[in-house]
């Protein structure tokens, strides 16, 4: 493997690791706060970790068909589950519940067809998943990716109108970039997903990570009073 190959391998491995950590962070926050938005973030980022792991395996060696089928599913499910972390933008719970029910139901349908529809091994070219699955799966996946992308971008606009929080904006931007990448993949621009993963994960990592404890200087130790003899 040449230097470029090692670089691609290292970047995919790093992306997988970062996604795994961010996914675990979302699950931890959900257990503490019981906010379903955190669960949506955790599941979506977990799907992203599995997708990048499949990309890594496909780059290193030929992969079985079931992994390519899983990759097609996760490419759509990433966007849908991340959008569930943004449905708090709906003021009425009924709308949140209806949207969540739709995404979960249609994602289940997409998953069922993805794992039962044969996909060509030619999807992987020179170690890169750059081919397209059957047109039927592309159309079916768009039932998840299109409304999810609209929700993510709409939530970004609503958040901008309500208040300015730069970390929240970074999270929204990262999720939106990932959503756009998934939409481009479904629209026959698969390479865009790779670039979107890199940029989106960087934005999400910065938005989710609390750097204040690293930037705040440690307090100087209080000198002990001298002993009087």
C-alpha positions in Angstrom: 0.0 0.0 0.0 1.4 3.4 -1.0 1.4 6.6 1.0 -2.0 7.7 -0.4 -3.5 4.4 0.5 -2.3 4.6 4.1 -3.6 8.1 4.3 -7.1 7.0 3.2 -7.0 4.1 5.6 -6.0 6.3 8.5 -8.7 8.9 7.7 -11.5 6.3 7.5 -10.3 4.7 10.7 -10.2 8.1 12.4 -13.7 9.0 11.2 -15.0 5.7 12.5 -13.4 6.2 15.9 -14.7 9.8 16.2 -18.2 8.8 15.1 -18.2 6.0 17.7 -17.2 8.3 20.5 -19.8 10.9 19.5 -22.5 8.2 19.3 -21.6 7.0 22.7 -21.8 10.5 24.0 -25.3 10.9 22.7 -26.4 7.7 24.4 -24.8 8.8 27.7 -26.6 12.1 27.5 -29.9 10.4 26.8 -29.5 8.2 29.9 -28.9 11.3 31.9 -31.5 13.7 30.4 -34.0 11.2 28.9 -34.2 13.6 25.9 -35.2 11.8 22.7 -33.3 14.3 20.7 -30.1 12.9 22.2 -31.2 9.4 21.4 -31.7 10.5 17.8 -28.2 11.9 17.6 -26.7 8.8 19.2 -28.4 6.4 16.9 -27.6 8.5 13.8 -24.0 8.9 14.6 -23.8 5.2 15.4 -25.1 4.4 11.9 -22.4 6.8 10.6 -19.8 4.8 12.5 -20.9 1.6 10.9 -21.0 3.1 7.5 -17.5 4.4 7.7 -16.3 1.1 9.1 -17.8 -0.6 6.0 -16.0 1.9 3.8 -12.8 1.1 5.6 -13.3 -2.7 5.1 -14.2 -2.2 1.5 -11.0 -0.2 0.9 -8.8 -2.9 2.5 -10.3 -6.0 0.9 -13.4 -7.3 -1.0 -16.5 -7.3 1.3 -19.5 -9.6 1.2 -22.8 -8.5 -0.4 -24.5 -8.1 2.9 -22.1 -5.3 3.9 -22.9 -3.4 0.7 -26.6 -3.9 1.4 -26.0 -2.5 4.9 -24.1 0.4 3.5 -27.0 1.4 1.3 -29.4 1.2 4.2 -27.1 3.3 6.6 -26.5 5.9 3.9 -30.3 6.7 4.1 -30.8 5.9 7.8 -28.0 8.3 8.9 -29.9 11.3 7.7 -33.3 10.1 9.0 -32.2 9.3 12.5 -30.1 12.5 12.8 -33.2 14.5 11.8 -35.0 12.9 14.8 -32.6 14.9 16.9 -34.0 18.1 15.4 -37.7 17.5 15.7 -37.9 19.5 18.9 -38.2 22.4 16.4 -41.8 21.3 16.2 -43.8 23.1 18.8 -46.6 20.6 19.0 -45.8 17.1 20.2 -48.3 15.5 17.8 -46.1 16.7 14.8 -43.0 15.4 16.5 -44.6 12.0 17.0 -46.0 11.8 13.5 -42.7 12.6 12.0 -40.8 10.2 14.2 -43.3 7.5 13.4 -42.9 8.1 9.7 -39.1 8.1 9.8 -39.0 4.9 11.9 -41.6 3.1 9.7 -40.1 4.1 6.3 -36.6 3.3 7.5 -37.8 -0.1 8.5 -39.2 -0.6 5.0 -36.0 0.6 3.4 -34.0 -1.7 5.6 -36.2 -4.7 4.7 -35.8 -4.1 1.0 -32.1 -3.2 1.2 -31.2 -6.5 2.8 -33.4 -8.6 0.5 -32.5 -6.9 -2.8 -29.3 -8.0 -4.5 -26.7 -5.3 -5.1 -23.8 -5.6 -7.6 -20.3 -6.1 -6.3 -19.3 -3.4 -8.9 -20.5 -0.8 -6.4 -16.9 -1.0 -5.1 -14.4 0.4 -7.6 -10.7 0.5 -6.6 -11.7 0.0 -2.9 -14.1 3.0 -3.0 -17.9 2.5 -2.8 -18.7 4.6 -5.7 -21.3 2.6 -7.7 -25.0 2.9 -7.3 -27.5 0.3 -6.0 -30.6 -0.6 -7.9 -32.8 2.3 -8.9 -35.6 1.0 -6.8 -33.6 1.3 -3.7 -32.5 4.8 -4.7 -36.1 5.9 -5.0 -37.2 4.2 -1.8 -34.3 5.7 0.1 -35.3 9.2 -1.0 -38.5 8.8 1.0 -36.2 9.1 4.0 -33.4 11.4 2.9 -35.5 14.1 1.3 -37.9 14.9 4.2 -35.0 14.4 6.7 -32.8 16.9 4.9 -35.7 19.4 4.8 -36.2 19.0 8.5 -32.5 19.5 9.3 -32.2 22.6 7.2 -35.6 23.9 8.5 -34.5 23.4 12.1 -31.3 25.4 11.3 -33.3 28.3 10.0 -35.7 28.2 13.1 -32.7 28.1 15.5 -31.1 31.1 13.8 -34.3 33.1 14.2 -34.7 32.2 17.9 -31.2 32.8 19.3 -27.6 32.6 18.3 -25.6 29.7 19.8 -22.4 29.0 17.9 -22.0 25.5 19.2 -25.6 24.7 18.3 -25.0 26.1 14.9 -22.0 23.9 14.4 -24.0 20.8 15.3 -26.8 21.8 12.9 -24.3 22.6 10.2 -22.5 19.3 10.7 -25.8 17.3 10.6 -26.9 19.3 7.5 -23.7 18.5 5.7 -24.1 14.9 6.4 -27.7 15.0 5.3 -26.6 16.7 2.0 -24.0 14.0 1.5 -26.5 11.3 1.9 -28.9 13.0 -0.5 -26.1 13.4 -3.1 -25.3 9.7 -2.7 -28.9 8.7 -3.4 -28.8 11.1 -6.3 -25.9 9.3 -7.9 -23.0 11.4 -6.5 -21.6 8.9 -4.0 -18.2 10.6 -3.7 -19.9 13.6 -2.1 -20.9 11.4 0.8 -17.2 10.8 1.7 -16.4 14.5 1.7 -19.6 15.3 3.6 -18.7 12.7 6.3 -15.3 14.4 6.8 -16.6 17.9 7.1 -19.8 17.0 8.9 -18.0 15.0 11.6 -15.5 17.7 12.2 -18.3 20.2 12.7 -20.3 17.9 15.0 -17.2 17.1 17.0 -16.5 20.7 17.7 -20.2 21.4 18.4 -20.6 18.5 20.8 -17.3 18.8 22.7 -16.9 21.1 25.7 -13.5 22.7 25.4 -14.0 25.2 28.3 -12.4 22.9 30.8 -9.3 22.7 28.6 -9.1 26.4 28.0 -9.7 27.5 31.6 -6.4 27.8 33.4 -6.1 25.7 36.5 -6.4 27.6 39.8 -3.1 28.2 41.5 -2.7 26.1 44.7 -3.3 28.1 47.9 -0.1 28.4 49.9 -0.4 26.8 53.3 0.1 29.3 56.2 3.5 29.2 57.7 3.7 27.5 61.0 4.4 29.9 63.9 6.8 28.6 66.5 
